[in-house]
Protein backbone atom coordinates (compact mmCIF):
# COMPACT_ATOMS: atom_id res chain seq x y z
CA UNK A 1 0.00 0.00 0.00
CA UNK A 2 1.31 3.44 -0.89
CA UNK A 3 1.37 5.62 2.21
CA UNK A 4 3.81 8.20 0.94
CA UNK A 5 4.05 11.35 3.06
CA UNK A 6 1.88 13.74 1.09
CA UNK A 7 3.10 16.71 3.14
CA UNK A 8 6.41 16.74 1.28
CA UNK A 9 7.05 20.09 -0.30
CA UNK A 10 4.87 22.07 2.14
CA UNK A 11 6.35 25.29 3.45
CA UNK A 12 7.24 26.09 7.03
CA UNK A 13 3.93 27.94 7.38
CA UNK A 14 2.00 26.54 10.36
CA UNK A 15 -0.70 24.10 9.41
CA UNK A 16 -2.99 25.90 11.86
CA UNK A 17 -2.53 29.57 12.75
CA UNK A 18 -5.16 31.16 14.98
CA UNK A 19 -4.79 34.72 16.24
CA UNK A 20 -6.98 36.27 18.94
CA UNK A 21 -9.89 34.05 17.93
CA UNK A 22 -13.24 34.61 19.60
CA UNK A 23 -16.33 32.49 19.11
CA UNK A 24 -19.31 33.87 20.99
CA UNK A 25 -22.88 32.62 21.07
CA UNK A 26 -24.70 35.77 22.13
CA UNK A 27 -23.44 36.50 25.65
CA UNK A 28 -21.65 33.13 25.94
CA UNK A 29 -17.92 33.56 25.33
CA UNK A 30 -17.10 29.98 24.41
CA UNK A 31 -13.75 30.93 22.88
CA UNK A 32 -12.50 34.31 24.00
CA UNK A 33 -9.12 35.35 22.66
CA UNK A 34 -7.11 32.27 21.61
CA UNK A 35 -3.82 32.36 19.74
CA UNK A 36 -2.54 28.95 18.69
CA UNK A 37 -0.13 27.29 16.27
CA UNK A 38 0.11 23.70 15.03
CA UNK A 39 2.96 22.67 12.73
CA UNK A 40 2.60 20.36 9.76
CA UNK A 41 2.98 16.83 11.09
CA UNK A 42 2.67 18.01 14.69
CA UNK A 43 0.47 16.57 17.42
CA UNK A 44 -1.29 18.81 19.93
CA UNK A 45 -3.55 17.93 22.81
CA UNK A 46 -6.22 20.42 23.85
CA UNK A 47 -7.29 19.73 27.41
CA UNK A 48 -9.60 21.29 29.98
CA UNK A 49 -12.75 20.73 31.98
CA UNK A 50 -16.13 20.34 30.34
CA UNK A 51 -17.32 23.75 29.17
CA UNK A 52 -13.83 25.18 28.74
CA UNK A 53 -14.41 25.76 25.01
CA UNK A 54 -12.22 22.96 23.63
CA UNK A 55 -14.66 21.51 21.11
CA UNK A 56 -15.87 24.94 20.02
CA UNK A 57 -12.28 25.98 19.35
CA UNK A 58 -11.62 22.81 17.36
CA UNK A 59 -14.74 23.36 15.26
CA UNK A 60 -13.79 27.00 14.73
CA UNK A 61 -10.36 25.99 13.42
CA UNK A 62 -12.10 23.82 10.82
CA UNK A 63 -14.71 26.41 9.89
CA UNK A 64 -17.51 24.20 11.21
CA UNK A 65 -18.42 26.90 13.73
CA UNK A 66 -17.88 30.50 12.57
CA UNK A 67 -15.53 32.69 14.57
CA UNK A 68 -16.93 35.97 15.86
CA UNK A 69 -13.59 37.74 15.42
CA UNK A 70 -9.89 37.13 15.00
CA UNK A 71 -8.17 35.23 12.20
CA UNK A 72 -7.88 31.52 11.50
CA UNK A 73 -5.76 29.97 8.78
CA UNK A 74 -5.94 26.19 8.47
CA UNK A 75 -4.21 24.12 5.78
CA UNK A 76 -3.53 27.26 3.77
CA UNK A 77 -7.13 28.50 3.86
CA UNK A 78 -8.22 31.73 5.55
CA UNK A 79 -11.20 30.20 7.30
CA UNK A 80 -13.19 33.32 8.11
CA UNK A 81 -15.00 34.47 5.01
CA UNK A 82 -13.77 31.56 2.90
CA UNK A 83 -15.75 31.02 -0.30
CA UNK A 84 -17.28 27.74 -1.38
CA UNK A 85 -14.22 26.47 -3.26
CA UNK A 86 -11.83 27.36 -0.45
CA UNK A 87 -14.10 25.77 2.14
CA UNK A 88 -14.30 22.58 0.10
CA UNK A 89 -10.51 22.49 -0.14
CA UNK A 90 -10.29 23.00 3.62
CA UNK A 91 -12.69 20.14 4.31
CA UNK A 92 -10.56 17.90 2.13
CA UNK A 93 -7.32 18.78 3.93
CA UNK A 94 -8.75 18.92 7.46
CA UNK A 95 -11.07 16.25 8.82
CA UNK A 96 -12.81 15.77 12.16
CA UNK A 97 -13.48 12.58 14.10
CA UNK A 98 -16.51 13.07 16.28
CA UNK A 99 -16.94 11.92 19.85
CA UNK A 100 -19.83 9.56 19.06
CA UNK A 101 -18.81 7.52 16.00
CA UNK A 102 -22.18 5.81 15.61
CA UNK A 103 -23.94 9.18 15.48
CA UNK A 104 -21.55 10.41 12.77
CA UNK A 105 -22.01 7.36 10.51
CA UNK A 106 -25.20 7.07 8.47
CA UNK A 107 -27.11 4.00 9.71
CA UNK A 108 -28.47 3.41 6.18
CA UNK A 109 -25.06 2.87 4.56
CA UNK A 110 -22.75 -0.09 4.76
CA UNK A 111 -19.13 0.51 5.71
CA UNK A 112 -18.12 0.16 2.05
CA UNK A 113 -20.33 3.08 1.05
CA UNK A 114 -19.32 5.15 4.06
CA UNK A 115 -15.66 4.87 3.11
CA UNK A 116 -16.13 5.70 -0.57
CA UNK A 117 -18.59 8.56 -0.04
CA UNK A 118 -15.81 11.19 0.47
CA UNK A 119 -14.38 10.23 -2.94
CA UNK A 120 -17.74 10.80 -4.60
CA UNK A 121 -18.29 14.13 -2.83
CA UNK A 122 -14.87 15.46 -3.80
CA UNK A 123 -14.79 13.74 -7.21
CA UNK A 124 -11.49 12.01 -6.55
CA UNK A 125 -10.19 10.07 -9.58
CA UNK A 126 -10.02 6.31 -9.19
CA UNK A 127 -6.24 6.35 -9.49
CA UNK A 128 -5.95 8.64 -6.46
CA UNK A 129 -8.19 6.54 -4.19
CA UNK A 130 -7.40 3.91 -1.65
CA UNK A 131 -9.56 0.83 -2.03
CA UNK A 132 -12.02 -0.03 0.73
CA UNK A 133 -9.82 -2.95 1.70
CA UNK A 134 -6.76 -0.69 1.92
CA UNK A 135 -8.61 1.80 4.11
CA UNK A 136 -9.77 -0.96 6.44
CA UNK A 137 -6.24 -2.32 6.57
CA UNK A 138 -4.90 1.12 7.48
CA UNK A 139 -7.12 1.13 10.58
CA UNK A 140 -6.49 -2.55 11.31
CA UNK A 141 -9.95 -3.90 10.51
CA UNK A 142 -10.63 -7.10 8.52
CA UNK A 143 -11.96 -6.66 4.99
CA UNK A 144 -15.26 -8.40 5.85
CA UNK A 145 -16.30 -5.31 7.84
CA UNK A 146 -16.95 -3.59 4.50
CA UNK A 147 -20.36 -5.26 4.27
CA UNK A 148 -21.54 -4.31 7.75
CA UNK A 149 -23.84 -1.52 8.88
CA UNK A 150 -22.74 0.82 11.70
CA UNK A 151 -25.08 -0.78 14.24
CA UNK A 152 -23.25 -4.08 13.69
CA UNK A 153 -19.96 -2.56 14.85
CA UNK A 154 -18.61 -2.31 18.37
CA UNK A 155 -17.66 1.10 19.72
CA UNK A 156 -14.00 0.52 18.92
CA UNK A 157 -14.77 -0.77 15.42
CA UNK A 158 -17.05 2.19 14.69
CA UNK A 159 -14.29 4.55 15.85
CA UNK A 160 -11.86 2.89 13.45
CA UNK A 161 -14.32 3.18 10.56
CA UNK A 162 -14.76 6.88 11.31
CA UNK A 163 -10.96 7.27 11.28
CA UNK A 164 -10.73 5.37 7.97
CA UNK A 165 -13.39 7.63 6.47
CA UNK A 166 -11.58 10.73 7.76
CA UNK A 167 -8.21 9.73 6.26
CA UNK A 168 -9.62 8.57 2.91
CA UNK A 169 -8.88 11.95 1.32
CA UNK A 170 -5.32 11.96 2.71
CA UNK A 171 -5.90 15.08 4.83
CA UNK A 172 -3.06 17.05 6.38
CA UNK A 173 -4.94 17.54 9.65
CA UNK A 174 -7.11 15.27 11.75
CA UNK A 175 -9.09 16.71 14.67
CA UNK A 176 -10.15 14.03 17.14
CA UNK A 177 -12.83 15.01 19.67
CA UNK A 178 -12.56 12.71 22.70
CA UNK A 179 -11.39 9.79 20.53
CA UNK A 180 -11.42 7.29 23.40
CA UNK A 181 -14.76 8.29 24.94
CA UNK A 182 -16.90 5.27 25.82
CA UNK A 183 -14.16 2.74 25.13
CA UNK A 184 -12.67 0.31 27.60
CA UNK A 185 -8.99 0.60 28.48
CA UNK A 186 -7.84 -1.91 25.89
CA UNK A 187 -9.87 -0.45 23.00
CA UNK A 188 -8.86 3.10 23.97
CA UNK A 189 -5.15 2.19 23.97
CA UNK A 190 -5.54 0.54 20.56
CA UNK A 191 -7.13 3.68 19.08
CA UNK A 192 -4.37 5.88 20.48
CA UNK A 193 -1.71 3.55 19.08
CA UNK A 194 -3.48 3.70 15.71
CA UNK A 195 -3.48 7.50 15.66
CA UNK A 196 0.21 7.61 16.57
CA UNK A 197 1.04 5.18 13.77
CA UNK A 198 -0.99 7.09 11.19
CA UNK A 199 0.95 10.28 11.90
CA UNK A 200 4.09 8.46 10.82
CA UNK A 201 2.62 6.36 7.99
CA UNK A 202 0.68 9.02 6.10
CA UNK A 203 2.11 12.26 7.42
CA UNK A 204 -0.87 13.37 9.48
CA UNK A 205 -0.93 16.16 11.99
CA UNK A 206 -3.63 15.90 14.60
CA UNK A 207 -5.31 17.95 17.27
CA UNK A 208 -6.78 15.85 20.05
CA UNK A 209 -9.54 17.30 22.22
CA UNK A 210 -9.93 15.56 25.57
CA UNK A 211 -10.33 16.02 29.29
CA UNK A 212 -8.09 13.00 29.93
CA UNK A 213 -4.50 13.94 30.76
CA UNK A 214 -3.38 10.33 30.50
CA UNK A 215 -4.54 10.34 26.88
CA UNK A 216 -2.73 13.59 26.13
CA UNK A 217 0.47 12.43 27.81
CA UNK A 218 0.59 9.31 25.69
CA UNK A 219 -0.66 10.49 22.34
CA UNK A 220 0.63 14.03 21.68
CA UNK A 221 3.90 15.97 21.60
CA UNK A 222 2.48 19.28 22.82
CA UNK A 223 -0.36 20.29 25.09
CA UNK A 224 -2.54 23.39 25.35
CA UNK A 225 -4.57 23.80 28.53
CA UNK A 226 -7.84 25.67 28.11
CA UNK A 227 -9.90 27.35 30.81
CA UNK A 228 -13.07 29.38 30.35
CA UNK A 229 -12.44 30.19 26.70
CA UNK A 230 -8.72 30.91 26.92
CA UNK A 231 -5.48 28.94 26.75
CA UNK A 232 -3.71 29.29 30.08
CA UNK A 233 -0.67 27.10 29.42
CA UNK A 234 1.04 25.52 26.43
CA UNK A 235 4.23 23.57 25.83
CA UNK A 236 5.88 20.18 25.31
CA UNK A 237 3.61 17.64 26.93
CA UNK A 238 6.19 16.02 29.21
CA UNK A 239 7.43 19.38 30.50
CA UNK A 240 3.95 20.72 31.19
CA UNK A 241 2.69 17.61 32.95
CA UNK A 242 5.84 17.22 35.07
CA UNK A 243 6.27 20.89 36.00
CA UNK A 244 3.03 22.79 35.41
CA UNK A 245 3.44 26.56 35.43
CA UNK A 246 -0.23 27.48 35.88
CA UNK A 247 -2.21 26.56 39.00
CA UNK A 248 -5.08 25.26 36.87
CA UNK A 249 -2.78 22.86 35.02
CA UNK A 250 -1.38 21.74 38.34
CA UNK A 251 -4.89 21.08 39.60
CA UNK A 252 -5.69 18.95 36.56
CA UNK A 253 -2.48 16.96 37.02
CA UNK A 254 -3.24 16.45 40.70
CA UNK A 255 -6.72 15.20 39.81
CA UNK A 256 -5.33 12.26 37.82
CA UNK A 257 -5.60 9.11 40.00
CA UNK A 258 -2.19 7.95 41.22
CA UNK A 259 -1.31 4.25 40.93
CA UNK A 260 0.55 4.58 44.24
CA UNK A 261 -1.53 6.27 46.98
CA UNK A 262 1.73 7.31 48.66
CA UNK A 263 2.64 9.34 45.58
CA UNK A 264 0.25 12.10 46.54
CA UNK A 265 -3.38 13.06 46.83
CA UNK A 266 -5.77 12.84 43.92
CA UNK A 267 -7.99 15.76 44.87
CA UNK A 268 -7.40 18.89 42.78
CA UNK A 269 -6.63 22.08 44.71
CA UNK A 270 -9.54 23.85 43.03
CA UNK A 271 -12.24 25.77 44.87
CA UNK A 272 -15.80 25.35 43.63
CA UNK A 273 -17.17 25.11 40.09
CA UNK A 274 -16.02 27.07 37.03
CA UNK A 275 -17.78 30.41 36.49
CA UNK A 276 -20.27 30.82 33.66
CA UNK A 277 -18.77 31.78 30.28
CA UNK A 278 -21.58 34.33 30.15
CA UNK A 279 -20.00 36.26 33.01
CA UNK A 280 -16.27 35.50 33.24
CA UNK A 281 -14.61 37.09 36.26
CA UNK A 282 -12.26 40.09 35.90
CA UNK A 283 -8.51 39.70 36.06
CA UNK A 284 -7.33 36.10 35.84
CA UNK A 285 -10.39 34.01 35.08
CA UNK A 286 -9.14 31.25 37.36
CA UNK A 287 -8.68 33.47 40.40
CA UNK A 288 -12.01 32.61 42.13
CA UNK A 289 -10.89 28.97 42.30
CA UNK A 290 -7.14 29.41 42.71
CA UNK A 291 -5.67 28.81 46.18
CA UNK A 292 -2.73 31.10 45.33
CA UNK A 293 -4.69 34.10 44.00
CA UNK A 294 -3.60 37.59 45.04
CA UNK A 295 -5.19 41.01 44.63
CA UNK A 296 -3.27 41.39 41.38
CA UNK A 297 -4.90 38.22 40.03
CA UNK A 298 -8.35 39.58 40.84
CA UNK A 299 -7.89 42.80 38.89
CA UNK A 300 -5.19 42.36 36.22
CA UNK A 301 -5.57 39.98 33.27
CA UNK A 302 -2.35 37.97 32.86
CA UNK A 303 -0.75 37.90 29.42
CA UNK A 304 0.99 34.72 28.22
CA UNK A 305 4.58 34.66 29.49
CA UNK A 306 7.33 33.03 27.42
CA UNK A 307 9.03 30.61 29.81
CA UNK A 308 11.52 29.28 27.26
CA UNK A 309 11.68 25.84 25.74
CA UNK A 310 8.49 26.42 23.78
CA UNK A 311 6.45 27.02 26.93
CA UNK A 312 3.86 29.71 27.59
CA UNK A 313 1.72 30.34 30.65
CA UNK A 314 -0.87 33.03 31.32
CA UNK A 315 -0.18 33.46 35.02
CA UNK A 316 1.43 36.44 36.76
CA UNK A 317 3.55 34.09 38.86
CA UNK A 318 4.32 31.34 36.33
CA UNK A 319 8.13 31.58 36.70
CA UNK A 320 7.77 31.19 40.47
CA UNK A 321 5.64 28.07 40.03
CA UNK A 322 8.36 26.50 37.90
CA UNK A 323 11.01 27.24 40.51
CA UNK A 324 8.82 26.17 43.42
CA UNK A 325 6.42 23.34 42.44
CA UNK A 326 2.96 23.63 43.96
CA UNK A 327 2.06 21.30 46.83
N, C-alpha and C positions, 0 to 999 in steps of 0.2 A: 504493500500500500504506500502511495506517495504522500508523505506528511512533511513535505519541504516547508521550511520556515518562510511563510509568505510575507513576513515583515522585512525581509532583506531589501535594502535600498531606501527604507524610510529615513527621514531626517531625524535630527536630535530634538525636534519639536515634541513637547510632551503629548502623549496620547490623549490625556485629559488635562485641560487647563481651565479652572474655574476661578473667577476673581470677584470677590465681594458679592456672592450670589445670595439672593433673598427669594424665598418662595413663601408667599403669604396667602392664606385663605381667609379673606376678610381680616378680622382682628387677630387671627391665629398666625403667629410667626413661626411656622414649622421649620424653615431654614432662614437664618437671620444674619447673614454676613459671613459666608464661608469662602475661603480661598484655599485651593487644593490643586495638587499636581499628581499625575500618575504617568510614569514613563512607559514607553513601548516595551512590552514584555515584562513589566513590573507586576507585583502582587501587593495589594493594599487591603487591609482589614479595617472596616468602619464599625466601631463598637460604641455601645452606649445603652442606657436603659430604654425600655419601651417609651415611646413618645419623645425621644430625643431628636427626631427628625432624620434618622438614618435612611429609611426607605424613601422618604420624600426627596432627599438629596440625590440618592441614586437614580430615581426616576427623572429628576431635573437634569442630571448629567446626560441622560439619554434622550431628552426632549419628550418624554412621556408625560411629564407634568411641567407646564410652562413656568419659567422663572418670572418673578415679579420685577426683578432688577438685577443688575450685574451682568457679567459676561461668562458664557460657557462655550468652550471649543472642545469638541470630542471627535477624535478620528479625522481631524482636518476640517470639520464642519462647524461653522458658527451656529450654535444650536438656536439661540434666540432669533426669531425672525427668519429661520431657514425656509426656503421655498420647497415645493413638493419634491423636486428632483434631489435637492440636497438632503432632505429628510429621508428619502428612500435610500440614498447612499449611506447615510448614518445608520439606518436600521439594518443595513447589510453588514456594516463593519462593527457594530456594537449590538450585542444581544443580551437579553435578560433571562435569567432562570428564576422563576417565581417560587415563593415559599411553598405553595400547595401545588405539586405537579399534576395531580389529578384534575384540579380545577382549571389548569392552563392547557390541558389536552382535550380536544373535542371528543366526547364520548361516542360520536357517530362514526369516527374514522379508525381504521386499523393502524397499527404502528407504521406499516409500510407507507400509507398515505400521509401520515403525520410527518414522516421524515422527508418525503419528497415534496411536500407542499411549499416549503420555502423556495425550492428551485422553480416551481411554477409561478409563484408570485413575482420573483425577480428575473424570470426568463433566463435562467442560467443554461448555457449550452450543455448538451449531454457530455461532451468531452471534458467539461470543467466540474462535473459532479462526482461525488463519491456515490457508490452504489449503496443500497439499503444495507446490504450485508457488511460493507466496509464501515458504515456508520455505526452499526451495532457492535462490530468488532472493536472500534475505537473506544466504546464505552463498556466493553467487556460483557456484552450480552450475546447469547446464542442466536443464530440466524432465525430459529423458529419463532422468536418473539415478533417477527415482522407481521405475522398473521393474527396477532392478538389485538383485542380492544383494551383501552386504558383500564377498565374496571377489572380486567383479568390480571393486571400487574400488581405486584406488591409495592409498598411505598418506595423501597430502594430501587426497584426496577423502573417505576414510573419516573423517578428522579433521573435515572440514567437515560431514559428515552428523551426527557426534556433537555438534557445536556446534549445528546446526539442531535436533536433538532436545532438547538442553538448553534452548534458548531458546523452545521451542514454548509453554511455559506462561507466558511473559513473566516470568521470575524477576527478583528484585531483585539477586541475587548469583550469580555464576558462579565456581566454583573450578576452575582449570585446572592439572592435575598434569602437569608437563613437556610442555606443548602442542606443542613442536616436536621432541620426541624422535623419532629415526629418519627425519627429513625432511631433504632436501638444502637447501642455503642458500636457493634460490629459493622452494621450497615453504614453508619455515619463515618467511621474510619475509612471504609472502602470508598465512599464518595469523595472524601478529602484527598485520599491517595490518587484517585482518578483525576481530580482537578489539578493536582501538582504535576502529574505525568503529562497531561495535555498541554500545560504551559511549555514544557520542554519539547514535546513531539510536534506540535503545530504552531508554536510561537505565540501562544495566547498571553495577553495580559488579563488579569481579573481583579475586580473589586468585590470583596466579600462583605456583605452586611450581616452582622450577627450581634447577639448580646453575650455570646459564649467566648470568654477569653481563652479557654483551652483550644477552641477551634482556631482562633486567630493566631495563637502562639505556634500552632502546628502548620498552618496552611499558608501563611503570608510572610512576606519579608518586612513590610512596614505596617504600622498601625496608626489610625487616626481616631482619637477618642472624642465623641460628640456629646454635648450636654446642652439641652434646651436651645437647639437650633444653631449652636456654634461649635467649632472644633476647639477643644481646650488643650489638647496635647497631640503631638505627632512625632514619629521617629521610627528608627529600626525596632522591630518588634521585640527582640530580646532585650535591648537596652531599656525600652519603655516599661516592659513588664518586670524587669529586675530592679530598676531604679526609677520609679515613677516620679515625675517632677511636678505633677498637679495633684492636689488632695483628692479630687474626684477619681482620677486614675488609680491612685493608691487605694481608695475605698473599693473600687471594682476588683482590684487584685486581691485585696483582703477578703472579699466575699466569695472567692473561689474556694470550694472545699479542699482542705489539706488532707493528703493521704495519711500523714502522721499528725495526730492531734497535738503532739508536743511542738510541732513546727510553728504553731501560732493559732490565734483565734480565727474563726471564719465569719465573724460578724463585721460588716462594713462600718467604719466610723462615720456614718452619715446620719444626720438628724432629719427625721420626718420624710415627707414625700416631696417629689419635685414640684416646683411652682407651675402654674398654668402657662403655656406658651402664649396665651392671650394677654397675660400681665406679667412679663418677666421682671424680676426685681432690678433695681438700679445697681450700678457698680458691677462687681463680679456676680454673675448670675448664680453661682454656686454658694455665695456667701451665707444665705439663710440655713444651709445644711452643713457648712464647713466648720469643723471644730477648731480651726486655726484662724478664722476670720478676724480681721482687725477693722478699725474705723475706715481705713483706706479702702479696704475691700468693699465696704458697704456703699461707698460714694464714687469711687474711681474705677472705670472699666479697664481691665488689664489688656494691654496689647500683647500679641504673641512675641515672646522673647526667643532669640536665637541662642541656643545653649551649646552649639557646636555639634559636630558629628551627625548633622542632618536632623537635629532635634529642635522642636519648637514647643513652647508651653505658654499658655495665656494665664499666667499667675504672677502677681507682683513679687512673690517670694520663691519662684521656681528655682533659682540657683541655690538658695538655702536648703530647699528640700533635697536637692541632689547631694549636697555636702552632708546633710544630717537627715538620713532616712526617717520617715514618719514611723511612729510606734503606736 
